[in-house]
């Protein structure tokens, strides 16, 4: 009996301790849930702040929304332009599937509210430039403000100016090996492109192709 009586208090104490432990665990869990709830609110509070910073960054990147480049159908632009030669229009065909040989660039050349469009028309085989054109937004469409159709020719935008490169061929030069190039820079002034300066670069043909070595070698 003593043994049974002695076990009773021990079990009672163990039961009480277990109950206390359980209450402590429940209390800890409650605090943890509360903390997580607070932390979750904090994270949600930080969410809009992050979104604001992203929006702010977007605003910074679009300080001049009117300058955002517009995607245009460059092929249709060329074919609808009455100033483009019939030969260029006739030869402007897909090289593969629906891929046309055109390079399109957007940039500020004329100081308009929307970026200007530079279109280079190339050949499919060797990508020789056969025409270079610049279009400026005018009303609901685009106006042709520059045209160069003396191949090989290529136009680019360089720091607000239009730079046109023309390959120079001497008699007997193969298409792949011109004698030089003319680089002409145009600047928009008084409603038109005016030549700013030009540079002639001559290529050396002294190396290879059976060139005669200098005496003594």
C-alpha positions as CSV (number, residue, x, y, z in Angstrom):
1,X,0.0,0.0,0.0
2,X,2.8,2.3,0.8
3,X,4.2,1.8,-2.5
4,X,0.9,2.7,-4.1
5,X,0.5,5.7,-1.8
6,X,4.1,6.8,-2.6
7,X,3.4,6.6,-6.3
8,X,0.3,8.7,-6.1
9,X,2.0,12.0,-5.2
10,X,4.8,11.4,-7.7
11,X,2.3,10.9,-10.5
12,X,0.4,13.9,-9.3
13,X,3.5,16.0,-9.5
14,X,4.4,14.6,-12.9
15,X,0.8,15.4,-14.1
16,X,1.1,19.0,-12.8
17,X,4.5,19.4,-14.4
18,X,3.2,18.1,-17.6
19,X,0.3,20.5,-17.5
20,X,2.6,23.4,-16.7
21,X,4.9,22.3,-19.6
22,X,1.9,22.1,-21.9
23,X,0.7,25.5,-20.9
24,X,4.2,26.9,-21.5
25,X,4.3,25.4,-24.9
26,X,0.9,26.8,-25.8
27,X,2.0,30.2,-24.5
28,X,5.2,30.0,-26.5
29,X,3.2,29.0,-29.6
30,X,0.8,31.9,-29.1
31,X,3.7,34.3,-28.8
32,X,5.3,32.8,-31.9
33,X,2.1,33.1,-33.9
34,X,1.7,36.7,-32.6
35,X,5.3,37.4,-33.6
36,X,4.8,35.9,-37.0
37,X,1.7,37.9,-37.5
38,X,3.5,41.1,-36.7
39,X,6.4,40.1,-38.9
40,X,4.0,39.3,-41.7
41,X,2.5,42.7,-41.4
42,X,6.0,44.2,-41.5
43,X,6.8,42.3,-44.7
44,X,3.5,43.5,-46.2
45,X,4.3,47.0,-45.2
46,X,7.6,46.7,-46.9
47,X,6.0,45.4,-50.1
48,X,4.4,48.7,-51.2
49,X,7.6,50.5,-50.3
50,X,9.5,48.3,-52.7
51,X,6.8,48.8,-55.3
52,X,7.1,52.5,-54.9
53,X,10.8,52.4,-55.4
54,X,10.3,50.3,-58.6
55,X,7.7,52.8,-59.8
56,X,10.0,55.6,-59.0
57,X,12.8,53.9,-61.0
58,X,10.3,53.5,-63.9
59,X,9.4,57.2,-63.7
60,X,13.1,58.1,-63.8
61,X,13.6,55.9,-66.9
62,X,10.6,57.6,-68.6
63,X,11.2,61.2,-67.9
64,X,10.5,61.9,-71.5
65,X,7.7,59.5,-72.3
66,X,7.1,61.1,-75.7
67,X,10.6,59.9,-76.8
68,X,9.8,56.3,-76.2
69,X,10.6,54.4,-79.4
70,X,7.6,53.2,-81.3
71,X,7.6,49.9,-83.1
72,X,6.7,50.4,-86.7
73,X,6.4,48.1,-89.7
74,X,9.5,49.2,-91.5
75,X,8.8,47.2,-94.6
76,X,5.4,48.8,-95.0
77,X,7.0,52.2,-94.3
78,X,9.4,51.6,-97.2
79,X,6.9,50.2,-99.6
80,X,4.4,53.0,-99.0
81,X,7.0,55.7,-99.4
82,X,6.7,57.3,-102.9
83,X,10.3,58.5,-102.7
84,X,11.8,55.1,-102.4
85,X,12.9,53.8,-105.8
86,X,11.0,51.1,-107.6
87,X,14.1,48.9,-107.7
88,X,14.5,48.9,-103.9
89,X,10.8,48.2,-103.5
90,X,10.9,45.4,-106.0
91,X,13.9,43.7,-104.5
92,X,12.6,44.1,-100.9
93,X,11.5,40.5,-100.3
94,X,11.8,38.0,-97.4
95,X,15.2,36.3,-97.1
96,X,13.7,33.4,-95.1
97,X,10.1,32.9,-94.1
98,X,8.8,36.4,-93.2
99,X,12.3,37.9,-92.3
100,X,13.0,40.9,-94.4
101,X,16.6,42.3,-94.8
102,X,16.0,45.6,-93.0
103,X,17.8,47.2,-90.1
104,X,15.8,49.6,-88.0
105,X,17.1,52.1,-85.4
106,X,15.2,54.7,-83.3
107,X,16.7,57.9,-81.9
108,X,16.5,61.7,-81.7
109,X,17.8,63.2,-84.9
110,X,15.3,66.0,-85.7
111,X,14.3,67.2,-82.2
112,X,10.7,66.0,-82.5
113,X,8.4,64.8,-79.7
114,X,8.9,61.2,-80.8
115,X,12.1,59.4,-81.8
116,X,13.0,59.3,-85.5
117,X,13.3,56.1,-87.4
118,X,16.3,55.0,-89.5
119,X,15.8,52.2,-91.9
120,X,18.5,50.4,-93.8
121,X,17.5,48.1,-96.6
122,X,20.0,45.3,-97.3
123,X,20.6,42.5,-99.7
124,X,19.8,38.9,-98.5
125,X,23.0,37.3,-99.7
126,X,25.9,39.5,-98.5
127,X,24.0,42.2,-96.5
128,X,25.0,45.0,-98.7
129,X,23.1,48.2,-98.0
130,X,21.0,49.3,-101.0
131,X,19.1,52.1,-99.4
132,X,19.1,54.2,-96.2
133,X,16.2,56.3,-95.1
134,X,15.1,58.5,-92.2
135,X,11.5,59.1,-91.1
136,X,10.2,61.7,-88.8
137,X,6.8,61.6,-87.1
138,X,4.3,63.9,-88.8
139,X,0.7,64.0,-87.5
140,X,-0.6,60.4,-87.5
141,X,2.1,59.1,-89.8
142,X,5.8,59.5,-90.7
143,X,7.4,61.8,-93.2
144,X,10.5,60.9,-95.2
145,X,13.3,63.4,-94.5
146,X,16.4,61.6,-95.8
147,X,17.1,59.1,-98.5
148,X,20.4,57.6,-99.9
149,X,20.2,54.9,-102.6
150,X,23.7,54.6,-103.9
151,X,24.8,51.2,-102.8
152,X,26.7,50.1,-100.8
153,X,25.3,52.6,-98.2
154,X,24.5,52.4,-94.5
155,X,23.1,55.0,-92.1
156,X,23.5,55.2,-88.3
157,X,22.7,57.5,-85.4
158,X,25.7,58.9,-83.6
159,X,25.2,61.4,-80.7
160,X,22.2,63.1,-82.3
161,X,23.7,63.2,-85.8
162,X,23.1,61.0,-88.9
163,X,26.2,59.2,-90.1
164,X,26.1,57.7,-93.6
165,X,28.8,55.3,-94.7
166,X,29.3,54.7,-98.4
167,X,31.8,52.1,-99.8
168,X,34.1,53.3,-102.5
169,X,35.1,51.0,-105.3
170,X,37.8,51.5,-107.9
171,X,37.7,49.7,-111.2
172,X,38.2,46.0,-110.7
173,X,37.4,45.9,-107.0
174,X,35.3,42.9,-105.9
175,X,32.2,43.6,-103.9
176,X,33.9,42.1,-100.8
177,X,37.0,44.3,-101.1
178,X,36.3,48.0,-101.6
179,X,39.1,50.5,-101.9
180,X,37.8,52.7,-99.2
181,X,34.8,54.4,-97.7
182,X,33.3,57.8,-97.3
183,X,31.8,58.6,-93.9
184,X,29.4,61.6,-94.1
185,X,27.9,63.2,-91.0
186,X,24.6,65.1,-91.3
187,X,23.1,67.5,-88.8
188,X,19.4,68.5,-88.7
189,X,19.1,72.2,-89.2
190,X,16.3,74.5,-90.4
191,X,14.0,71.6,-91.2
192,X,16.5,69.5,-93.2
193,X,19.7,67.5,-92.9
194,X,22.8,69.5,-93.8
195,X,26.2,68.0,-94.3
196,X,28.4,68.7,-91.3
197,X,31.6,67.1,-92.5
198,X,32.9,64.0,-94.3
199,X,35.9,61.7,-94.1
200,X,37.5,59.5,-96.7
201,X,39.1,56.3,-95.4
202,X,41.3,54.4,-97.9
203,X,41.9,50.7,-97.3
204,X,45.3,49.1,-97.9
205,X,45.4,46.2,-100.4
206,X,49.1,45.7,-100.0
207,X,48.8,42.6,-97.8
208,X,48.0,39.2,-99.3
209,X,46.5,38.4,-102.7
210,X,49.9,37.9,-104.2
211,X,51.3,41.3,-103.3
212,X,55.0,41.7,-104.3
213,X,57.2,41.9,-101.2
214,X,59.6,44.8,-100.8
215,X,63.1,44.4,-102.2
216,X,65.5,42.7,-99.9
217,X,62.9,40.4,-98.3
